Amino acid sequence: MFTEWDVTMADIADTLTEIASQGVQEVKDAEPSTEDKLIHGIDMALPLLRFFKNGNRNLKAIMDSDVPKTVC
């Protein structure tokens, strides 16, 4: 049986996932910059690797906030 707390935590996780996933397609579609290629090599040309290494603006904003400390 799930408690009200469990349901609330699941709702928060769903909301964070929705926010973090916004803009993923734009990151995947973006061409790597010349600077990225020079710094990270040709592997940065792979969109999912670029996303894995750099994230997107929403993931960066979440990581720079108090959310990770609060949720854990």
Helices and strands as residue ranges (DSSP letters): H 4-21, H 24-29, H 34-40, G 42-45, H 47-54, H 57-64, H 67-71
